[in-house]
Protein backbone atom coordinates (compact mmCIF):
# COMPACT_ATOMS: atom_id res chain seq x y z
CA UNK A 1 0.00 0.00 0.00
CA UNK A 2 1.26 3.47 -0.90
CA UNK A 3 0.82 6.52 1.30
CA UNK A 4 1.42 10.23 1.11
CA UNK A 5 4.43 11.61 2.92
CA UNK A 6 2.26 12.44 5.94
CA UNK A 7 1.11 8.80 6.18
CA UNK A 8 -2.40 9.27 4.79
CA UNK A 9 -3.57 6.69 2.21
CA UNK A 10 -2.49 7.23 -1.39
CA UNK A 11 -5.35 6.64 -3.87
CA UNK A 12 -3.38 4.57 -6.41
CA UNK A 13 -1.47 1.30 -6.24
CA UNK A 14 1.32 2.68 -8.40
CA UNK A 15 4.84 3.96 -7.77
CA UNK A 16 3.92 7.55 -8.52
CA UNK A 17 7.49 8.76 -8.01
CA UNK A 18 8.76 6.49 -10.80
CA UNK A 19 5.86 7.44 -13.08
CA UNK A 20 6.45 11.14 -12.45
CA UNK A 21 10.14 10.96 -13.31
CA UNK A 22 9.46 9.20 -16.60
CA UNK A 23 6.57 11.55 -17.43
CA UNK A 24 8.73 14.64 -16.92
CA UNK A 25 11.36 13.15 -19.24
CA UNK A 26 8.74 12.50 -21.94
CA UNK A 27 7.11 15.91 -21.59
CA UNK A 28 10.47 17.69 -21.62
CA UNK A 29 11.33 15.85 -24.86
CA UNK A 30 8.05 16.94 -26.44
CA UNK A 31 8.53 20.57 -25.39
CA UNK A 32 12.12 20.46 -26.66
CA UNK A 33 10.87 19.33 -30.08
CA UNK A 34 8.38 22.21 -30.06
CA UNK A 35 11.10 24.68 -29.00
CA UNK A 36 13.33 23.52 -31.84
CA UNK A 37 10.46 24.06 -34.28
CA UNK A 38 9.89 27.52 -32.80
CA UNK A 39 13.57 28.33 -33.34
CA UNK A 40 13.44 27.15 -36.97
CA UNK A 41 10.38 29.29 -37.57
CA UNK A 42 12.09 32.30 -36.02
CA UNK A 43 15.12 31.78 -38.25
CA UNK A 44 12.81 31.49 -41.27
CA UNK A 45 11.16 34.81 -40.37
CA UNK A 46 14.57 36.44 -39.93
CA UNK A 47 15.71 35.04 -43.30
CA UNK A 48 12.62 36.46 -45.02
CA UNK A 49 13.11 39.83 -43.39
CA UNK A 50 16.83 39.89 -44.31
CA UNK A 51 16.03 38.93 -47.91
CA UNK A 52 13.44 41.71 -48.18
CA UNK A 53 15.93 44.24 -46.80
CA UNK A 54 18.59 43.07 -49.23
CA UNK A 55 16.19 43.34 -52.17
CA UNK A 56 15.40 46.95 -51.24
CA UNK A 57 19.11 47.75 -50.99
CA UNK A 58 19.73 46.24 -54.44
CA UNK A 59 16.98 48.38 -55.95
CA UNK A 60 18.50 51.43 -54.31
CA UNK A 61 21.96 50.53 -55.57
CA UNK A 62 20.69 50.05 -59.12
CA UNK A 63 18.96 53.43 -59.08
CA UNK A 64 22.03 55.09 -57.61
CA UNK A 65 24.24 53.72 -60.40
CA UNK A 66 21.74 54.78 -63.07
CA UNK A 67 21.64 58.27 -61.56
CA UNK A 68 25.43 58.47 -61.47
CA UNK A 69 25.85 57.32 -65.09
CA UNK A 70 22.96 59.34 -66.57
CA UNK A 71 24.96 62.59 -67.06
CA UNK A 72 27.28 60.70 -69.42
CA UNK A 73 24.28 59.99 -71.69
CA UNK A 74 24.80 56.24 -72.13
CA UNK A 75 24.44 55.13 -75.77
CA UNK A 76 25.33 52.17 -77.92
CA UNK A 77 25.02 54.06 -81.23
CA UNK A 78 27.85 53.86 -83.76
CA UNK A 79 28.49 57.57 -83.57
CA UNK A 80 28.39 57.63 -79.73
CA UNK A 81 31.40 58.94 -77.92
CA UNK A 82 33.71 56.67 -75.97
CA UNK A 83 32.23 58.05 -72.75
CA UNK A 84 28.69 57.30 -73.87
CA UNK A 85 29.61 53.78 -74.96
CA UNK A 86 31.46 53.12 -71.67
CA UNK A 87 28.47 54.38 -69.70
CA UNK A 88 26.21 52.07 -71.73
CA UNK A 89 28.45 49.06 -71.01
CA UNK A 90 28.50 49.92 -67.30
CA UNK A 91 24.69 50.00 -67.20
CA UNK A 92 24.43 46.67 -69.06
CA UNK A 93 26.91 45.02 -66.67
CA UNK A 94 25.05 46.43 -63.66
CA UNK A 95 21.69 45.16 -64.95
CA UNK A 96 23.18 41.72 -65.57
CA UNK A 97 24.64 41.61 -62.07
CA UNK A 98 21.39 42.88 -60.55
CA UNK A 99 19.38 40.22 -62.38
CA UNK A 100 21.67 37.49 -61.03
CA UNK A 101 21.55 38.93 -57.50
CA UNK A 102 17.74 39.19 -57.59
CA UNK A 103 17.54 35.56 -58.74
CA UNK A 104 19.63 34.46 -55.75
CA UNK A 105 17.44 36.49 -53.41
CA UNK A 106 14.29 34.96 -54.85
CA UNK A 107 15.66 31.51 -54.05
CA UNK A 108 16.46 32.60 -50.50
CA UNK A 109 12.96 34.03 -50.08
CA UNK A 110 11.41 30.84 -51.47
CA UNK A 111 13.44 28.75 -49.04
CA UNK A 112 12.45 31.03 -46.17
CA UNK A 113 8.80 30.92 -47.20
CA UNK A 114 8.91 27.11 -46.98
CA UNK A 115 8.34 27.50 -43.23
CA UNK A 116 9.42 24.50 -41.16
CA UNK A 117 6.46 22.14 -40.89
CA UNK A 118 5.29 20.63 -37.60
CA UNK A 119 5.40 16.97 -38.71
CA UNK A 120 8.96 16.41 -37.48
CA UNK A 121 8.22 17.93 -34.06
CA UNK A 122 4.98 15.94 -33.79
CA UNK A 123 6.83 12.73 -34.65
CA UNK A 124 9.47 13.44 -31.98
CA UNK A 125 6.77 14.17 -29.39
CA UNK A 126 4.87 11.02 -30.38
CA UNK A 127 8.04 8.93 -30.03
CA UNK A 128 8.65 10.34 -26.54
CA UNK A 129 5.04 9.64 -25.51
CA UNK A 130 5.20 6.13 -26.98
CA UNK A 131 8.37 5.33 -25.03
CA UNK A 132 6.68 6.55 -21.84
CA UNK A 133 3.43 4.62 -22.32
CA UNK A 134 5.25 1.42 -23.29
CA UNK A 135 6.86 1.28 -19.84
CA UNK A 136 4.50 3.22 -17.60
CA UNK A 137 0.84 4.06 -17.18
CA UNK A 138 -0.82 7.13 -15.75
CA UNK A 139 -2.82 6.69 -12.54
CA UNK A 140 -6.43 5.84 -13.32
CA UNK A 141 -5.65 4.01 -16.58
CA UNK A 142 -8.18 1.35 -17.62
CA UNK A 143 -7.05 -1.57 -19.75
CA UNK A 144 -8.70 -4.00 -22.12
CA UNK A 145 -6.81 -6.68 -24.00
CA UNK A 146 -7.25 -9.78 -26.10
CA UNK A 147 -5.09 -12.85 -26.65
CA UNK A 148 -5.91 -15.42 -29.30
CA UNK A 149 -3.98 -18.50 -30.43
CA UNK A 150 -4.17 -20.63 -33.53
CA UNK A 151 -1.99 -23.47 -34.72
CA UNK A 152 1.62 -22.35 -34.42
CA UNK A 153 0.95 -18.69 -33.66
CA UNK A 154 -0.69 -16.31 -31.21
CA UNK A 155 -1.22 -12.60 -30.87
CA UNK A 156 -2.10 -10.31 -28.00
CA UNK A 157 -3.29 -6.71 -28.27
CA UNK A 158 -4.16 -4.23 -25.56
CA UNK A 159 -5.82 -0.83 -25.36
CA UNK A 160 -5.52 1.69 -22.55
CA UNK A 161 -7.66 4.72 -21.79
CA UNK A 162 -6.89 7.57 -19.43
CA UNK A 163 -8.25 11.09 -19.71
CA UNK A 164 -8.45 11.86 -23.44
CA UNK A 165 -5.68 9.40 -24.32
CA UNK A 166 -6.56 6.17 -26.09
CA UNK A 167 -3.56 3.93 -26.67
CA UNK A 168 -3.14 0.68 -28.59
CA UNK A 169 -0.32 -1.81 -28.03
CA UNK A 170 0.95 -5.12 -29.28
CA UNK A 171 2.03 -7.43 -26.45
CA UNK A 172 5.20 -9.43 -27.02
CA UNK A 173 4.60 -13.05 -26.06
CA UNK A 174 7.06 -15.63 -24.83
CA UNK A 175 7.08 -19.19 -26.14
CA UNK A 176 4.55 -20.46 -23.58
CA UNK A 177 1.86 -18.14 -24.97
CA UNK A 178 2.61 -18.35 -28.70
CA UNK A 179 0.31 -21.36 -29.14
CA UNK A 180 -2.75 -22.85 -27.44
CA UNK A 181 -2.09 -23.18 -23.72
CA UNK A 182 -2.78 -26.36 -21.76
CA UNK A 183 -5.37 -25.61 -19.12
CA UNK A 184 -3.61 -28.08 -16.83
CA UNK A 185 -0.72 -25.58 -16.62
CA UNK A 186 -3.08 -22.92 -15.24
CA UNK A 187 -5.70 -24.82 -13.20
CA UNK A 188 -4.69 -28.48 -12.87
CA UNK A 189 -7.26 -31.15 -12.10
CA UNK A 190 -10.32 -29.04 -12.87
CA UNK A 191 -13.63 -30.59 -13.96
CA UNK A 192 -16.69 -28.58 -15.03
CA UNK A 193 -20.03 -29.28 -16.68
CA UNK A 194 -20.14 -27.75 -20.18
CA UNK A 195 -22.71 -28.02 -23.00
CA UNK A 196 -21.69 -30.82 -25.38
CA UNK A 197 -22.91 -31.59 -28.87
CA UNK A 198 -25.10 -34.67 -29.36
CA UNK A 199 -25.88 -36.61 -32.52
CA UNK A 200 -29.38 -35.13 -32.47
CA UNK A 201 -30.92 -32.30 -30.50
CA UNK A 202 -29.48 -29.47 -28.52
CA UNK A 203 -26.19 -29.75 -26.62
CA UNK A 204 -26.52 -31.10 -23.10
CA UNK A 205 -24.35 -30.62 -20.06
CA UNK A 206 -21.46 -33.03 -19.66
CA UNK A 207 -18.64 -33.10 -17.13
CA UNK A 208 -15.38 -32.23 -18.90
CA UNK A 209 -11.84 -32.79 -17.60
CA UNK A 210 -10.18 -29.46 -18.40
CA UNK A 211 -6.68 -30.98 -18.13
CA UNK A 212 -7.24 -32.40 -21.60
CA UNK A 213 -8.35 -29.07 -23.04
CA UNK A 214 -6.56 -26.02 -24.38
CA UNK A 215 -7.12 -22.32 -23.89
CA UNK A 216 -7.22 -20.55 -27.28
CA UNK A 217 -8.66 -17.12 -26.48
CA UNK A 218 -8.84 -14.70 -23.56
CA UNK A 219 -10.47 -11.27 -23.50
CA UNK A 220 -10.37 -8.97 -20.51
CA UNK A 221 -12.69 -5.98 -20.63
CA UNK A 222 -12.93 -5.11 -16.97
CA UNK A 223 -16.28 -6.43 -15.76
CA UNK A 224 -16.52 -8.86 -18.67
CA UNK A 225 -14.10 -11.70 -19.34
CA UNK A 226 -14.28 -14.16 -22.22
CA UNK A 227 -12.53 -17.51 -22.58
CA UNK A 228 -12.50 -19.93 -25.47
CA UNK A 229 -11.60 -23.53 -24.73
CA UNK A 230 -10.85 -26.37 -27.14
CA UNK A 231 -11.25 -30.07 -26.39
CA UNK A 232 -7.75 -30.93 -27.72
CA UNK A 233 -4.46 -29.09 -27.40
CA UNK A 234 -2.82 -30.07 -30.67
CA UNK A 235 -5.62 -30.18 -33.24
CA UNK A 236 -8.88 -28.54 -34.25
CA UNK A 237 -11.75 -29.78 -32.14
CA UNK A 238 -15.06 -28.78 -30.64
CA UNK A 239 -14.90 -26.24 -27.89
CA UNK A 240 -16.68 -23.70 -25.73
CA UNK A 241 -16.95 -19.95 -25.33
CA UNK A 242 -17.30 -18.87 -21.70
CA UNK A 243 -18.41 -15.34 -20.82
CA UNK A 244 -17.86 -14.39 -17.18
CA UNK A 245 -19.81 -11.46 -15.75
CA UNK A 246 -19.60 -10.95 -12.00
CA UNK A 247 -20.01 -14.46 -10.51
CA UNK A 248 -21.91 -15.90 -13.49
CA UNK A 249 -20.48 -18.02 -16.31
CA UNK A 250 -22.43 -18.25 -19.56
CA UNK A 251 -21.23 -21.11 -21.76
CA UNK A 252 -21.78 -21.71 -25.46
CA UNK A 253 -20.78 -24.85 -27.36
CA UNK A 254 -18.66 -24.39 -30.51
CA UNK A 255 -18.01 -26.74 -33.40
CA UNK A 256 -14.58 -27.54 -34.87
CA UNK A 257 -14.60 -24.28 -36.88
CA UNK A 258 -15.53 -22.14 -33.90
CA UNK A 259 -19.17 -21.62 -34.88
CA UNK A 260 -21.80 -21.70 -32.10
CA UNK A 261 -23.94 -24.79 -31.57
CA UNK A 262 -27.26 -24.32 -29.81
CA UNK A 263 -27.88 -21.61 -27.25
CA UNK A 264 -26.31 -20.29 -24.05
CA UNK A 265 -25.94 -22.43 -20.98
CA UNK A 266 -25.54 -20.85 -17.54
CA UNK A 267 -23.00 -22.81 -15.52
CA UNK A 268 -23.74 -23.96 -11.99
CA UNK A 269 -22.19 -21.78 -9.26
CA UNK A 270 -19.43 -24.28 -8.42
CA UNK A 271 -18.52 -24.63 -12.12
CA UNK A 272 -18.66 -20.85 -12.55
CA UNK A 273 -16.20 -20.53 -9.66
CA UNK A 274 -13.76 -22.94 -11.35
CA UNK A 275 -14.06 -21.11 -14.67
CA UNK A 276 -13.52 -17.82 -12.84
CA UNK A 277 -10.35 -19.23 -11.29
CA UNK A 278 -9.17 -20.23 -14.77
CA UNK A 279 -9.91 -16.73 -16.08
CA UNK A 280 -8.04 -15.15 -13.17
CA UNK A 281 -5.00 -17.35 -13.81
CA UNK A 282 -4.98 -16.61 -17.53
CA UNK A 283 -5.46 -12.88 -16.99
CA UNK A 284 -2.70 -12.74 -14.39
CA UNK A 285 -0.33 -14.55 -16.77
CA UNK A 286 -1.03 -12.20 -19.66
CA UNK A 287 -0.95 -9.14 -17.40
CA UNK A 288 2.64 -10.05 -16.55
CA UNK A 289 3.44 -10.06 -20.25
CA UNK A 290 1.57 -6.79 -20.80
CA UNK A 291 4.59 -4.94 -19.44
CA UNK A 292 6.48 -6.06 -22.57
CA UNK A 293 4.47 -4.07 -25.08
CA UNK A 294 4.94 -1.92 -28.18
CA UNK A 295 2.78 1.09 -28.95
CA UNK A 296 0.96 0.77 -32.28
CA UNK A 297 -1.36 3.79 -32.09
CA UNK A 298 -1.49 6.81 -29.81
CA UNK A 299 -4.63 8.95 -29.89
CA UNK A 300 -5.49 12.14 -28.06
CA UNK A 301 -9.16 12.75 -28.62
CA UNK A 302 -9.79 11.84 -32.24
CA UNK A 303 -6.28 12.65 -33.51
CA UNK A 304 -3.11 10.60 -33.64
CA UNK A 305 -0.20 12.31 -31.91
CA UNK A 306 1.74 12.54 -35.18
CA UNK A 307 -1.14 14.52 -36.75
CA UNK A 308 -1.22 17.25 -34.09
CA UNK A 309 -0.14 20.68 -35.31
CA UNK A 310 1.16 21.54 -31.81
CA UNK A 311 3.71 19.06 -30.48
CA UNK A 312 3.14 20.29 -26.91
CA UNK A 313 -0.50 19.17 -26.72
CA UNK A 314 0.17 15.58 -25.47
CA UNK A 315 2.73 16.81 -22.94
CA UNK A 316 0.28 19.41 -21.62
CA UNK A 317 -2.39 16.69 -21.37
CA UNK A 318 -0.09 14.44 -19.32
CA UNK A 319 0.89 17.26 -16.96
CA UNK A 320 -2.76 18.29 -16.57
CA UNK A 321 -3.56 14.66 -15.74
CA UNK A 322 -0.81 14.44 -13.12
CA UNK A 323 -1.08 17.95 -11.66
CA UNK A 324 -3.76 17.24 -9.00
CA UNK A 325 -1.74 14.31 -7.64
CA UNK A 326 1.56 16.23 -7.83
CA UNK A 327 0.09 19.09 -5.83
CA UNK A 328 -1.33 16.78 -3.15
CA UNK A 329 1.95 14.86 -2.90
CA UNK A 330 3.75 18.19 -2.64
CA UNK A 331 1.41 19.54 0.02
CA UNK A 332 1.64 16.38 2.12
CA UNK A 333 5.42 16.01 1.86
CA UNK A 334 6.87 17.22 5.13
CA UNK A 335 10.39 17.91 3.81
CA UNK A 336 10.82 21.23 1.97
CA UNK A 337 11.83 20.83 -1.67
CA UNK A 338 10.93 17.12 -1.94
CA UNK A 339 8.09 15.06 -3.33
CA UNK A 340 7.54 12.08 -1.04
CA UNK A 341 5.39 8.98 -0.99
CA UNK A 342 5.70 5.96 1.29
CA UNK A 343 5.09 2.27 0.76
CA UNK A 344 4.09 -0.22 3.44
CA UNK A 345 6.41 -3.22 3.27
CA UNK A 346 6.24 -5.55 6.26
CA UNK A 347 6.55 -5.85 10.06
CA UNK A 348 5.36 -2.30 10.71
CA UNK A 349 7.94 -0.78 8.36
CA UNK A 350 7.54 1.63 5.47
CA UNK A 351 9.80 2.49 2.58
CA UNK A 352 10.01 6.16 1.66
CA UNK A 353 10.45 7.22 -1.97
CA UNK A 354 11.26 10.82 -2.68
CA UNK A 355 12.41 13.19 -5.40
CA UNK A 356 14.21 16.50 -4.89
CA UNK A 357 12.21 18.98 -6.93
CA UNK A 358 15.45 20.70 -7.93
CA UNK A 359 16.44 17.50 -9.77
CA UNK A 360 13.05 17.42 -11.49
CA UNK A 361 13.29 21.10 -12.44
CA UNK A 362 16.74 20.52 -13.96
CA UNK A 363 15.09 18.33 -16.59
CA UNK A 364 13.19 21.26 -18.08
CA UNK A 365 15.44 24.14 -16.99
CA UNK A 366 16.76 24.85 -20.50
CA UNK A 367 13.33 25.14 -22.10
CA UNK A 368 11.97 28.57 -23.05
CA UNK A 369 10.14 30.34 -20.21
CA UNK A 370 6.67 29.78 -21.68
CA UNK A 371 7.26 26.01 -21.63
CA UNK A 372 8.89 25.94 -18.18
CA UNK A 373 5.78 27.67 -16.88
CA UNK A 374 3.64 24.64 -17.79
CA UNK A 375 5.75 22.45 -15.47
CA UNK A 376 5.61 25.11 -12.74
CA UNK A 377 1.82 25.29 -13.02
CA UNK A 378 1.66 21.49 -12.55
CA UNK A 379 3.42 21.87 -9.18
CA UNK A 380 6.97 20.99 -10.23
CA UNK A 381 8.63 24.35 -9.54
CA UNK A 382 11.69 24.54 -7.31
CA UNK A 383 10.17 26.69 -4.55
CA UNK A 384 10.09 24.97 -1.18
CA UNK A 385 7.20 22.81 -0.03
CA UNK A 386 5.16 24.30 2.77
CA UNK A 387 5.24 21.95 5.72
CA UNK A 388 1.86 21.06 7.24
CA UNK A 389 0.69 19.72 10.52
CA UNK A 390 -2.00 17.18 11.34
CA UNK A 391 -4.33 20.02 12.29
CA UNK A 392 -4.18 21.30 8.71
CA UNK A 393 -5.80 18.11 7.37
CA UNK A 394 -9.35 17.05 8.12
CA UNK A 395 -10.37 13.41 8.37
CA UNK A 396 -12.23 13.86 5.09
CA UNK A 397 -9.00 14.98 3.41
CA UNK A 398 -7.24 11.84 4.55
CA UNK A 399 -9.99 9.33 3.79
CA UNK A 400 -11.60 10.64 0.60
CA UNK A 401 -10.12 9.04 -2.55
CA UNK A 402 -8.85 11.60 -5.02
CA UNK A 403 -10.08 11.59 -8.61
CA UNK A 404 -8.07 12.88 -11.55
CA UNK A 405 -9.98 14.98 -14.09
CA UNK A 406 -9.80 14.29 -17.82
CA UNK A 407 -7.08 16.18 -19.61
CA UNK A 408 -8.15 19.22 -21.73
CA UNK A 409 -7.88 19.43 -25.28
CA UNK A 410 13.87 18.50 -25.65
CA UNK A 411 15.92 19.68 -23.35
CA UNK A 412 18.54 16.99 -22.58
CA UNK A 413 17.17 14.76 -19.86
CA UNK A 414 18.93 13.94 -16.63
CA UNK A 415 18.73 10.73 -14.66
CA UNK A 416 16.16 11.20 -11.91
CA UNK A 417 17.20 9.85 -8.51
CA UNK A 418 14.77 7.57 -6.68
CA UNK A 419 16.11 7.18 -3.19
CA UNK A 420 14.36 4.67 -0.93
CA UNK A 421 14.56 5.47 2.76
CA UNK A 422 13.65 3.00 5.45
CA UNK A 423 11.22 4.48 7.94
CA UNK A 424 10.56 2.81 11.23
N, C-alpha and C positions, 0 to 999 in steps of 0.2 A: 504494500500500500504506500502511495506517495502522499506527502504532506507539504503544506507551505512551510516557509522558514520559521513561522511562529508555532508550528505543530498542528494547526488546523487541517482538516482533511482536504486533499487536493482532488479536484473533480474528475481527473483522467488517470487511467492506468498506463501512462506513457512517461518515458524519461524526457520531460519537457526541456531540460537543459540541453540535452543532446540534439533534440529537434530544433531548438532555437538557434544553436550554433550553426547547424547546417542550413537553416532557412536564411540566416543573415548572409552566409556565403553566397547562396543562390541569388538572393535579392541584390546584393552588391554587384554580382556579375551582370545581372540584367540592367541595373542602373549604369554600370560602366559602359555597356554596349550602347545605351541611349546617349550617354555623354560623348562617346566617340562619334556617334552620328551627329550630335549637335555641333561638335567641333568641325566636322567635315562640311556641314551646312554653313557654318560661319566662314570657313575658308572659301567656300564657293561664293558667298555674298561678297567677300572682300575681293575675290578675283574678278567678279563682274564689275564691281565699283572701280577697281584699278583699270580694267580694260576700257570702261567708259571714259575715265579721265584721260587715259592715253590717247584714245580716239579724238577727243576734243583738242588735245595738245597737237596732234598731227595736223588737224584741220587748221589750227592757228599757225603752225609752222609753214604749211603750204601757202596760206594767204600772205604770210610775211615775206616769203621768197618771191611770190608773184609781185607784191608791192615793191620790193627792192629792185627787181629786174625791169619793171614796167617802164621806167624812164629811158631805158636803152632801146625801147621799141623793138622787141624781139620779132624777127622775121626770117623766114626760110626762102625768100625770093632770091632769084639769081642775081639781081642787082643790089641786094641788101649789103650793108657794110659788114665788115668783120665783127664789129661790136654787136650789131643786130643778130647776125648768125650765131655768135657765141651765146647771146642771151637766149635765143631760141633753143639751142642745144641744152643749156642749163635747165630751162623749163621742162623740156622733154625728159631729161634725166630725173628731175625732181618728181614729175608725175609718175614715172615708172617706179621709182623708189617708194612713193606714197602708196601706189596701188599694191605693191608687194607687202608693205607694212600693214595696210588695212586688211589684206587677206589674212595675215598672221593674227591680227587682232580679232577678226571674225571667228577664227578657229578657237581662240582663247575664250571668247564670249560663249561660243557654242558649248565648249567643254564645261564652262562655269554654269551655263543654263541647265546642263544635265545634272541637276541637283542630286546629291547622294540619296538613294532610295532606302526606305526603312527595312527592306526584306532581310538584309544582312544582320541588322541589329535585332530584328524579331527572331531570326534563326538562332542567334547567340543566346538570347533570353530564353527561348524555348529549350535549347540544349541544357542550360543551367537549371531550369525548372524540371526537365526530365530527369536529370541526374539526382536532383533532390527527391522527387517523388518515387524514384526507383528504390531508394534506400530508407526513406522516412515517410511518415504520414502525419498530416495535421490532426490535432485533437478534434474529435467529433466526426472523423471520417467513417463512412459506411461502405461496406464492401459487398459485392456480389461476384461470384465466379463459377466457372463451369469446367469440369474435366470430363473428357470422353475418350475412350480407347476403342480401337479396332485392331484387326490382326496386324501385329508388327509395328503399330504406331499409336501415339496418343497425343493429345493437345490439351492445354489448360489455358484459359483466358480469364482475366479478372477486370472488373470495373470498380472504380472508387468515386465517391461523391462527397464533396465537402464545400460548403458555401456555394459559389457559382462555378467551381471547378468540377469537371467530369473527365475522368482519366481512364484510359484503357491500357491494359498490359498483357503481354504474353508471359506466362510462367514457364521457366526452364525446369524440366522434369529430369530426375535421375532415373537410372535404369529400372528401378522397382515400379515406377509409375508410367513407363513408356509402353505398356501393354496391359491387357486385362489383369486385374489384381485378384489373387486368391482370397476369398473371404476368410478362410481359415487363418490367414496372416493378420487379420484385423480383429475378428471375434471368433476364436476357435470354439468348436463344439456346439455351435448354435443350431437350433431347430425351430422352424416357424411354420405355421399353416399358411399356404399361399394358393391362390386359384390356379387350377391345373386343367389343361385342355383334355377333353374326353373325345372318344370316337364320334359320339353324337351328343347334342345338347350343349348347354352352357358349361363353362369351366366350374369345377367344384373344388372346395378346399381340400388340400392334401398336405400332410406334414413333410417338409423338405429339409434335408440336412444341408445347411449352407456351406459346410466345409467343402462340398463337392462343386460349389458354384463360384462364379467369378463376378466381380464388380466391374462394370463397363462404363458407367456414367455416374457423375455426382454433380449436383447443382446446389449451390448455397445462396439463397436470396433472403437471408435474415430469418423471417418467421416462416419461411417455406423452404423445405429441403426435398430434393428429388434424387432417388437412387434408381439405377437400372441394373438388374442382376441377370446373369445368364447361367443356364443349368450346367454348362461345361466350360472349363477354363480355356481349352485349346482349340475349340471349333465352334462354328455357328450352331446355335441351339435355341430352343424356346427359352423364354425368360419372363421377367416381371418388371414393371415400373412401380415404384413405391413413392408416394407423395406424403411427406410428414408435415403436419400442421399442428402445432402445440403437441398434445399427447396422442394424437390420432394418426393412424397409418392407413392410407387408402391405396389398395393394391390393384393392379391391372395386369392380366396375363398378356404376354406378347408371343407372336409366332417366331419362327427362325429368322425372319426378315425384320423383326422389330415392330410389326404391325399389331395393333391391339386385337385381342380376342375376347368377345363378350364385354360385360360391363365392369364397373368398379366393385371392389370387395373391401369392406372395412375390416381391418385385422382386429382380432381380440386384443384386449389391453395388454396381456402378457406378451403376445407376439409383437405388438406395437412397441413395447419397451425394448425388446431385443433389436428390432429394426432401428429404433432410435439410437441404441448403443452403437450399432454398426455405422449409422450416419455420423455420430459424434467422432468415432474413430477415424473414419475416412476424412471428415472435415479437418480434424486436428492434423492429420498427416499432410494434407494439401496446404493447410495454412502454414505449416513449417516451410514448405517449398515456395510459398507466395513471396517470401522475402527475396527470393532469387528471380527477379522479374525484370522485364524490359518494356519501357513505355512505347506504345504503338500509336497512341493518339492522345493529345492534350487539348481539352476544350475549356474555354472560359466563356460562360454563356453559350452562345451559338457559334462562336468563332474559334478556330484552331489558333494556338498561340503564334504560329508562324504567319498568320494572316493579319495580325493586329498591326495597325499603323503606328501605335505607340508601344515601344518595347518595355516601358515601365509598368504597363497595366497589370500583368500577372504578379510582379513584385509588390505593387501597391495592394493587390488583393490578398496576398499572403500576409503582409504586415497588418492589414486591417483585420484579418482573421485572428492573428495572434495577439493583437494589441490589448484586448481586455484581459487576457491571461497574463501577459507581460506586466501590465500595470498592477494587477493583484499580487503577483509574485514579488514585484518590486516593493509594493507597500508593506507586504508581510515579511520581508527580509529584514532581519534586525541588525545586519551589519551594513554600515554606509558604503555605497559604491559596489554592492554585490547583489546578484540575483541568486536566490537560494531556494532549493526544495530539499526535502528529506524523504528517505525511503526506509520503511520498517523492514528490518532483516530478520532477526531472531533473538530470543532470550532477552527481551526488553531493550534491544539496541536499535539504533537508527544510523543509517549512512546519510551524510550530508553531501549534496552536490551543489556546487556554486560556480558562478562565473563573475569575474571582475568586469564591470561594465566598461571600464577603460579598454580592456582587451576586445570587447565587442565593438566599441566605437572605432577602434583602430582599423577595423575591417572596411569601414565606409568613410574614413577620415579624408581620403583624397578625392572624393566625389565633389561635384559642384555644390554650393550651398543649398540650392533648391532641392537637390536630391538627398542631402544629409538631413534636411528638415523632416523628410518623411520618416526616417528612422527615429529622429528625436520625438516626433509626434506619437510614435508607437510605444514610447517609454524606454528607449534604448540610449538616451543621452547620458553624458558622463557625470552630470550633477549628482550629488550624494543622495542616497536614499534617506528619507525621513524615518527615523526609528519610531515605533509605536509601542504602546503598552497594552495590556489585556483590557484595560478600561476603554480603550479606543475601539474595540470590536465587540459588537453585540453577539448574543448567541445565534441570532438569525444569520449574521454574517458568516459565522463559522460553519453552520450546518446546512445552509441553503446551497445546493449545487449551482455552479455557474454555467450559463449557456453562452455560446459564442455566436454572435450574429453573422448572417451571410455577408460575404464580401461585396461591396459596391463595385456597379460597373466602373568596365569592371576594374572597380579598383582591384589591385592584387590582393588576394585573400591571405589571411594569416591563420596559422593553426590556433584553434580556440581551446584553451586549457579547460579540462573537466577534472576537478580535484576532489575526490571523495574524502570526506572527513568522518571519522568514527565519533559518534556522539553517544555518550552514556545514557 
